[in-house]
């Protein structure tokens, strides 16, 4: 009986040791070279239209390539927020009547909740005068309105509001807003933070008098619109407010897969840059299992001249 017990314990120990042993992974023996005739100092120089030929040697299970172009930079592979210049633009049109100062464009980064009292009493900055605005039925483009001063950093939010005021006694104006965009403009690329096409269902409406029923803002994928009432319609104040826009959020840069573990080793990779500039081209080669990954990085400075 004692011997059986010892055998069972020995078997359990062997199984445990086997389960704890991870599969070993080798560091890729991966190298990259370019035409040495192209090398000036530490930079490989090519003319626009040339094909950059990266020559491989060694072996790797997987290879990823970052060209260094906008959206394809190894340095930005994990970057989720970066604040550039926050720019608002839209077009406006004012129809019917002659009432003046009926539209205000407002912005804030402080909106604690979405109830009407909070919205109306928030610390709004009047940005109407920062851009051009219509005075009649002729469509006017606002131009680029810089709102960077209204946010405190890459993780801050921003709200845009259009506030309409119509006064009883004369025909109230009808306003139409089109081509609404908020963009985060960086030195190497730009991101659309908000647009009518993507945000039609997120606009919130507030007002103290909505008579007639049409005298309030509507939001579609093509415009924001408020139809003012006739001369006998009550005085009306109506707001439409954007979603919270996290102006610094960006998509991390991505690589292009050059080789997967199921493919044979490759001799190289050809790439053609489409614009003059200086790029950091990066290859990441890696071997992995479910338990472990080992990788190497090969990096080159590429200069493309006209």
N, C-alpha and C positions, 0 to 999 in steps of 0.2 A: 504493500500500500504506500509506503514511504517513497519507493522508487518511482511509482507512477506520478506522484505529486511533484517530484523533482523534474521529471520529463516534461510535464505540463508547464511548469514555470520556465524552463529553458526554452520551450517553444514560444511562449508569450514574449519573452525577452528578445528572441530572434525577429519575431514579427514587428515588435515595436521599433527595433533598430532599423529594420528595412523601411518602415513607414516614415521615419524621421530623416532618412537619407535623401537629400535633394539631388535632382539630376544636375550634373556639372555642365557649365556653360563656358566656352572658350571666348576670349577676347578676339574680335574679328581681326584678321591679318589683312586689313584693307588699306590700300594706298591710292592716292590720286596724283597725277602729274599733268602739266600742260606744256605746250610748245615753249622750250626755254628761249627761243628767239623772240618771243613776245614779252619777255620779262625786262622791265625797267625798274631798277631799285626793287621794291617789294610788290610791284603792280604789273599784272599782265594786261597789255594794251591791244585792243582790237578796234577796227573801224566798224561803223554802223553797217549792218548787212553781212558782216563776217559771221561764220559759225564758230563758236567756242567749243573746242574739242577737249573734253576731260577724259584722260586715259586712266583706266583702273588696273590695279594689280592686286594679288592676294585674293582673299575670300571673305564673304560676309553673307549671313542669312537674309538680311533686309537692308535696303539702302533708301534713304530719304534725301531729297534735294531741296534746298532753299536757294532760289536764284538771287535774293537780295533786293528784288524789285518790290514795289509797293504791295503790301499784303503777303509778301513771301520772304520775310526776313527772319532768320533764326533768332536774332536778338529779341524779337517781339512775339515769339511763339507762345509765351505765357502771359502777355500783357492784356488785361481785360478793360483797362481804363486809361485814357490819356487825353488831356484837355488841350485843345488848340484854340481857335477863334470860333466863338459861338455866333452864328450868323442866322438872322431871321430875314425872310423875304416873302412877299405876297403881292397880289394885285387886287385893286379895289375899284368898285364902280358904285356911284350914288345916283339913284333915279328918283324922279318925281319930287315936287315941292321945292322949297327954297330954304328950309330950316338949316341953320349952320351949327357946327360943333356937335353933331349928333352921334359921332363915333369916336371912341377912345380906344387906343391899343395899350394894354397894360401888361406888366410882367412882374413876377415875384418868384423867389425861391423858398418862400416861407408860407406854406398852406397846410395847417395842422389837420384839417378834415375837409370833407366835401359838402358840408351842410351850407345852406344859403347865408346864414349869419356870418359864418367864418369867412366865406368867400367875399362877401360885400365889405367886411371890416378888415380884411387882410392888408398887410403893408405892401400895397401895389406901387410900382414905379410907372409913371405915365411915359410911355415911349413913343407916343403918337408923332411928336415932332422930329423923331430921329429918322423918319423916312417920309417919302412922298405919299400923299393920300388923295383920292379922287374928290372933285368938287361937283361933278355932274356925271352924266352917263358915259363919258369917255373913260375907258379903262386906264388906270394909272398904276405903273409898277413902283413898288416902294423903294426899290434898290436894296442893297445889302445893309442890314441894320445890325450893328455889332452889339451883342448883349453879354459879352465876356465879363464885363464889370459887375454883372448882376449875380454871378455864381462865385462860390468860394473855392472851388476845386473840382477835380475830375469826377468825384463821387456825388456832387451836389445835384439837386433837381431844379427844374425850372418850369414855371407855368406861364402860359400866354392866355390873355383874356381879351375879347372884344366886347366893349360895353356900349350899348346903344341907348340913346335918349331921344324920345319923340314927345313933342308938346302939343296938347290939344289946342285947336283954334285954326290951324292951317294944315295942309297936307303934310303928313310925316314922310320922311325919306325912306326909300328902300335901298338897302346895302347888299352888295354881293362881294364876297371875298374868294378869290381863286389863287391857284399856284402858291399855296401856303407851304413853306419849307422851313425847317430849322436844321442847320447843319453844323457839325463839328469839323472845322477845317484845320488840318494838320499840315506841316510842311511837305510831307510825302504822299498824303492821301486825304480824302474827306469822307465823312460818314453822314448819312441822312438820319437825323434823330427823329424827325416827325414830318409827316406830309398828309394831305387830305386823303390820298388814295389808301393809305394804310391805317389811318386813325379815325375814320368816319364814325365808328360806333363808340368812340371813347370821349367825345366832347360832351360836357355837361352844361345844361341850360338853367338859368336862374332869372327870375323877374318878379317885380312887385305888381304889375298890371299886365295881363295878357288878354286884352279885349280890343279888337276882335281876336278870335282864337289864332288867326294867322300871324298876329303881331308878336312873334317870338322867333328866335333863331332856329334854323334847321341845318343839319349837317349831312352832307353826302360825300361821296368819294371825289366829287368834282368841285364843290363849293360850299361855303357857309353863307346863309342868306337870311335876311330878316325883311319882311314886307310891312312897311309902315301903314298906319291907318289913314282914313280921310280926316278932314278938318274937324269933324265932331268926335273923333275917337279920343278916348281918355289919354292923358299923359302916361307915357310908358317908358320904363327903364328895364332893359333886358340884357342879360349877360350870357356869353358862351365861353367856356373855359376848357383849355386843353387838358389832356392827361398829364401826369407828372413826367417830365422828360429828363432822363438822366443823361445829361449832355456829354459827359466824358466817356460813356461806355463805348467800347469798340470791340470788334471781333479779333481774336488772336490771329496772328499770321499763320499761314499753313504751308506745308511742304508738298512736294510732288513725289509720289512713290516711284522709285526707279527699279527696285527689285524686291521680290518677296521670297520667303523661305522655300517656296515650291519651284522657283525658277533657277536655272543654272547661272553660274557666275557670268557677269557681263564684262566686255572688254572696255567699255567706256560709255560716255553720254555726250550727245551733241546738243548744244543750246544756242539760240540766237536771241540776243537782246534787241528790243524794238525801239529803244530810245537811248540817246547818248547820256552818259552819266558814269558814276563810280558805284560799283556794287560789291557787296561782300557775299560771295558764293560759298555755300556751306553744304557739305555732305555729312550725313550722320549714318553710320553703319552699325548695326546691332544684331547680336544673337540673343535669343531668349527662350526660356521655357516658362511654364506656369509659375515656377518658383523664383526665377532669377533672370536678370538681363545684364548684358555687358555691351558697351558701345565704344566707338571711337568717332572723333569729329575731324574732318579735314576742311580747311577754310582757305579761301583765296580772294585777293582783291582784284576785281576786274574793272578796267577802265575802257569805256566805249566812247570813241570820238567820232564826230561827224565825218 
